[in-house]
Amino acid sequence: MSKIQYKVGNLIEALRDGEVEYLVHQCNCFCAMGAGIALQLAKRWPEVREADNRTARGDKNKMGTFGLVPVGHQKVVVNLYGQYGASASEIQTDYTSLREGLQRFNNLMWTIHEHRPVVGIPLIGAGLGGGDWGVISKIIEEELIGCDVRCFVLDEGDIPNEDWI
């Protein structure tokens, strides 16, 4: 089981500067990177959106999978498909698919790394995906057992406390 480390800072800059090796964010299955960190990633590295657009739009089979997008030397964005749609009117995060995607990602990390890779995440699935961070953080800690997981928030007040989790 991995313990999430919280850090105030810009996750995109952390990847750019090599503080993290992988940036894992949650995608929907409709190739819609129109808001949140997905939009910021697509603007910074157009290849992130291009990789998402090469997948089948609206394909439910993407749920629980991920795509790796190299964005520099030893820097990779991970488009993890943990939600089907992009509606803000209801919870989009599918905990089972998020867990499956993280399991698959972790298994890959065990096969390609001899060290604990540093993985940066936002409050994945809890922002626009609407999921419960208390549930999501437990899934992350259970599934990313081979990784050094750092959750980046923009403000110290956004760091979850023990009462919240």
N, C-alpha and C positions, 0 to 999 in steps of 0.2 A: 504494500500500500504506500503510495506517495503522499506526501503532505504538500499542499499548495502553498507557495510563498507569494505574498501579495506585495506589490510594488507600485508606488505612485510614479507615473511616467507615461510616455508615449510609446505604445507597443510597436508601431510602424518604425519609429526611429530606433528602437531597441533592435529590431531585425536589421535595419539598414546599417547600424553601427556594429553589428556582430555580437551584441549582448545575448541574443537568443539565436539559435540555429534554425528553428522552425516557428512559424506563426500559424497557429491553428484557429480558424474561424468557422462559424457555421454558415452554410449556404442553403438556399431553398432549391427546389428542383425545376424552377422556371427561368433560370439564367437571369435573374433580376438582381443585379448588384446596384440598386438605386438608392441605398441609404446605409447609415451606420458605418461600421468599419469596412464592410465589403466595398462600399463606394469609395472610401478613402484608399483602400488597397488598389482598386481598379484605376484610380487616378494616378497613383504613385507608380504602379507597375501594370501597364495595360495588358501584359501577358496573363495576368490573373483573370481578368474578364474574358480574354480570348480563350483560355483553357476551359472556363466554365461554359462559354458559348459553343465549344466543340462537343459538349455533352448533349444528349437528347432533351429538348425542352419539355418539361412536364412529365418526364419518365419517373414513375414511382420506384423503378428498380435502382435508382441512384441512392435511395434511402439507405443509410448505414454504410455508405462507401465514401471514398475521398479521392481527391486528385492532388498530386504534388506539382507545384509550379516553381521551378528554380528562378530566383530573381537576383542572383549574384553568386559569387564564390561562397559555397557552404551556407547559403541562405535560401530557405524554401518557404513558400506560402502553401498551406494545406487547406484546400477547399473541401470541407467536411459536410456531407449532406445529411443533416440532422433534422430538417424540417421540410415539409412538402411545399406548402404555399407561403405567401408573403403578406397575408392580410393582417392588419394591426388590430382587427376587431376581436380576435380570439387567439388563444395560445397556439403557437405554431410548432414549438419544439416537441419532437417525438423522442422521449427518453430512451426507448428501446433502440431507435436508429442512432441516436447520439452515442449510446453505449457501444453498439456494434461498430460504428466508425472508429471510435477511440480504441477498441480492442484490435481492430485490423491495423490501425496506425501503430499501436504499441508493438504488435507482432513484427511489423516491418522494421521498427527501430531495433529490435533484438537481433534481427538478421543482418543489418548493415552497420551497426555501431559496436565498437568494443568499449566505448565509454557511455556514460549517461548523457544522452543528448539534452540540450537545454531547449525547452518548449515554452514559448510565450503564448498566452491566451488572453482574450478580453474576458468579460463576464459572459462567456460563450453560451448562447441559447437563452440567456436571461434578459437580454435587452429587447431588441425587436422581435426575437422569438417568443418572448413572454413566459419562458419557463421559470421554475422556482430554483433559485441559486442553491438553496439548501439541498435539494435533490441532485442538481447538476454537479455541485462540488463533490458530493460523495461518489458519484459515478466517475468523475475524473480521477479522484484519489484511488478508487478501486481498479481502474483500467490502465492508467498511465504509470504502471509500477516500475518501468525501466527508465523513466524520464525524470529530469529535474524540471518541474512545472512551476512557471512564474506567471501569475495573473496580474496584468497591468490595469490600473485604474487611473483616471485623470485627476482625481481629487482624493485626499486622505479620507474624507467622509464617505467615500464609496467603498472603502475596505470593509468587508463584512465582519461583524463581531460575532463572538461565540453565541450570543443570544439569537442572532439572526439566522445562523446556520442550523 
